[in-house]
Amino acid sequence: MSSLTSAPLDFTTFYNVIDGKLREGEKTRHTLNPATLEANPNVPFSTSEDVDEAVKAAQKASKHWAQVPWSERKKALEDFTAALEAHADDFIRMLVNEQGKPPFWAKNEFEIAMSFLKGFCDLSLPVETIEDTKERKVVTHYIPIGVTVGITPWNYPVYLGCAKLGPALLTGNAFILKPSPYTPYCSLKLAELGTRFFPPGVLQALSGEDDLGTFLTSHPGVNMVSFTGSAPTGKKVMRQCSETLKRVTLELSGNDPAIVCADVDPVVVASKLTLYAFCNAGQICMSMKRIYVHDSVYDAVLSAMIDQIKSLKIGSDVDSFLGPVANKAQFQRLEGLYAGIETEGLKVAVGGTKPLPDMKGYFFPATLVDNPPDGATIVKEEQFGPVLPLLKWSDESDVIYRANNTESGLGASVWTRDDAQAIRIANQLEAGNVWINTHAETMPNTPFGGHKQSGIGIEWGVEGLKAYCNLRAIYTKPF
């Protein structure tokens, strides 16, 4: 193992990374550990001047990085990934402290991030020949866009940071990582570690408040923005990017339905539904948010899910399953959503409608709402927390209509032993990602995107690499 890979990173001090240098800010800020409410370390408060400097460095670096052969860029990304793995324990501990997820889920996030970086390195963008005849030859090339920005949310900062920087750097772009104000720490360390493997200006990171995102999306020197977050914020990003016609990829909110058919084993399916609905305390854009269960097995599935949910350990210990929600703003939003269960007169099957009083951090009980009406807030709105509705269905065409009756279209799943029924339903669901007998699985070699107001553009896979490129078609005729 080389010294570049194994040399320690200091996880007590945090800096912006601009033009290959670690930079302090004139002002600093800090976040709170969501599980303990203890202060995390200080991080820089970036200014518009910091953005100008980072963009200038990225513009210079992108021209040189684009000329580096693909094989060398791939090798640099592979070496960077190996170094990340060597620092796994440090990143996982920091992820627990800044995001709040228990160690099990922090380790899971880190391992997924590593698998994605490795998976990207197995992809390529070869020249494509459209026509090769006596009359003409037409080929297409995919060339780097230039300066790219990744804006990541607070629920999966390491995974989504790596899932954006990998394709951007592999395709020859410079990349500026802008993490959520709530989870800046691991992202800054990603870029700091990157200074050992990439030329100055190729991989940078800036910490700040929400206005930092505006500085970047409106900056004329930025060529492309990849944003993951809420639909309302995504619309703002798109408006700001439109002023200079930046390329933009948006992965936005979901309200994923899961349709459970009559032929399932209730106990088996209940364990899987509970896992996919409550992992990361429900704070996943593609978590199942509405579960429709055929009325012939509804009571059995409900009973089994109640048992499963009661067994979930809450806390931030090594063996905890359900952690806190990630920040005060989300905690306050969920207080209103939980309170609405009472005010709307809904039936709680398990859990409760208030935060857990004996927990210091931002903890809510895992809560299942028994067959609320489709017009209930808990059904119409994405919860993004450990609470969701279980709903009955009997008619297949009706449940497909109900599943599709939303402005979101990120994911959906079908649960059945009947392959024909699974495909029949899946082909009618208005979502960019449909899973059969599973949910929320992603792969680095598979395109990922949303329908309707869940996003624009594609991440990951070869199509995701193309999102970080301009297309050049070259036509050649005999002279």
Secondary structure, DSSP 4 states (H G I P E B T S, - for coil): --HHHHS---TT---EEETTEEE--SSEE--B-TTT-PBPPPEE---HHHHHHHHHHHHHHHHHHTTS-HHHHHHHHHHHHHHHHHTHHHHHHHHHHHH---HHHHHHHHHHHHHHHHHHTT-----EEEEESSS-EEEEEEEE-SEEEEE--SSSHHHHHHHHHHHHHHTT-EEEEE--TTS-HHHHHHHHHHTTTS-TTTEEE----HHHHHHHHT-TT--EEEEES-HHHHHHHHHHHHTTT-EEEEE----EEEEE-TTS-HHHHHHHHHHHHHGGGG--TTSEEEEEEETTTHHHHHHHHHHHHHTPPBSSSTT--B---SSHHHHHHHHHHHHHHHHTTPPEEES-SS--TT-SSS----EEEES--TTSHHHHS---SSEEEEEEE--HHHHHHHHH-SSEESEEEEE-S-HHHHHHHHTT---SEEEES--S---TTS-B--EETTEES-BSHHHHHHTTEEEEEEEE---
